[in-house]
Amino acid sequence: NEMRKKLPIGDYKWIPLDEFDKDKYGMDKDFGCLLLCHVKTTDKIKQDMIQKQNPMLISRCKITCDDLSEYQKSLRPNYKSLSKKLICHLGDDSNCYLNFEMYNMMLEAGYDI
């Protein structure tokens, strides 16, 4: 549904944290925002997200052989990624951009942001 909306193309500005008013931003407001966050994932959240099969973090990174499951390693024992991939994951993430709705969902789920 969100992918159908037009993306903003200008009038961006940085807002210092002490001037940020969370009541001004959101899906039903005139303004949206992206927040630069550091996200820590607890073991409880990892277990919850595995059961729900719904990891919330997305990163662009190179996949190494260490990132593969044992089954995947058995299929391709000498796997080497030449490019970066966009993947969902359950790990920590620094310098992660979240829109305001995702930020609120992750706080409700118990992420340490």
C-alpha positions as CSV (number, residue, x, y, z in Angstrom):
1,N,0.0,0.0,0.0
2,E,2.8,2.5,0.9
3,M,4.6,1.8,-2.3
4,R,1.8,3.4,-4.3
5,K,2.2,6.8,-2.7
6,K,4.4,9.5,-4.3
7,L,7.8,10.0,-2.6
8,P,8.8,13.5,-1.5
9,I,11.4,15.1,-3.7
10,G,12.4,18.2,-1.8
11,D,12.1,20.5,1.2
12,Y,14.0,18.2,3.5
13,K,15.4,19.6,6.7
14,W,17.3,18.3,9.7
15,I,15.5,18.9,13.0
16,P,17.5,18.8,16.3
17,L,16.2,16.3,18.8
18,D,15.2,19.0,21.3
19,E,13.0,20.6,18.6
20,F,11.4,17.4,17.5
21,D,7.6,17.3,18.2
22,K,6.3,13.7,17.7
23,D,2.7,15.0,17.5
24,K,3.5,16.8,14.2
25,Y,4.5,13.6,12.3
26,G,2.8,10.5,11.1
27,M,0.6,8.8,8.5
28,D,-2.4,11.0,9.3
29,K,-0.4,14.2,9.5
30,D,0.9,16.7,7.0
31,F,4.6,15.7,7.5
32,G,6.5,12.5,7.7
33,C,9.9,11.9,9.0
34,L,12.9,9.6,9.0
35,L,14.8,9.0,12.2
36,L,18.4,8.0,12.3
37,C,18.6,5.4,15.1
38,H,20.8,2.8,16.7
39,V,18.7,-0.4,17.2
40,K,19.6,-3.1,19.7
41,T,17.8,-6.4,19.5
42,T,17.2,-8.4,22.7
43,D,17.1,-12.2,22.8
44,K,13.4,-12.0,23.7
45,I,12.7,-10.0,20.6
46,K,14.7,-12.4,18.4
47,Q,12.6,-15.3,19.7
48,D,9.3,-13.4,19.1
49,M,10.3,-12.4,15.6
50,I,11.4,-15.9,14.7
51,Q,8.0,-17.2,15.9
52,K,6.1,-14.5,14.0
53,Q,8.5,-14.8,11.0
54,N,8.6,-11.1,10.9
55,P,12.0,-9.5,11.3
56,M,11.7,-5.7,11.3
57,L,15.2,-4.6,10.4
58,I,16.4,-4.4,6.8
59,S,20.1,-3.8,5.9
60,R,22.1,-3.8,2.7
61,C,25.2,-5.9,3.3
62,K,27.4,-8.6,1.9
63,I,26.4,-12.1,2.9
64,T,29.3,-14.2,4.1
65,C,29.5,-18.0,4.5
66,D,29.1,-17.4,8.3
67,D,25.7,-15.9,7.7
68,L,24.4,-19.0,6.0
69,S,22.5,-21.9,7.8
70,E,24.1,-25.3,7.9
71,Y,21.6,-26.4,5.2
72,Q,22.6,-23.5,2.9
73,K,26.3,-24.3,3.5
74,S,25.7,-27.9,2.4
75,L,24.2,-26.7,-0.8
76,R,26.9,-24.2,-1.6
77,P,30.0,-24.9,0.6
78,N,32.2,-22.3,-1.2
79,Y,29.7,-19.5,-1.3
80,K,31.1,-16.0,-1.9
81,S,28.9,-13.0,-2.4
82,L,30.2,-10.5,-5.0
83,S,27.5,-7.9,-4.3
84,K,25.5,-6.4,-1.4
85,K,22.0,-7.7,-0.8
86,L,19.0,-6.2,0.9
87,I,18.0,-8.6,3.7
88,C,15.7,-8.7,6.7
89,H,17.5,-9.7,9.8
90,L,17.3,-10.0,13.6
91,G,20.6,-8.4,14.5
92,D,21.5,-5.0,15.9
93,D,21.8,-2.0,13.5
94,S,23.6,1.3,13.9
95,N,22.8,4.2,11.6
96,C,19.5,2.8,10.7
97,Y,16.8,5.1,9.1
98,L,13.3,4.4,10.3
99,N,10.1,6.1,9.4
100,F,8.1,7.3,12.3
101,E,5.5,4.5,12.1
102,M,8.2,1.8,12.0
103,Y,10.0,3.5,14.9
104,N,6.7,3.4,17.0
105,M,6.1,-0.3,16.0
106,M,9.6,-1.3,17.1
107,L,9.3,0.6,20.4
108,E,6.0,-1.3,21.1
109,A,7.6,-4.6,20.2
110,G,10.3,-3.9,22.8
111,Y,13.3,-2.9,20.7
112,D,16.0,-0.8,22.4
113,I,16.3,2.3,20.2
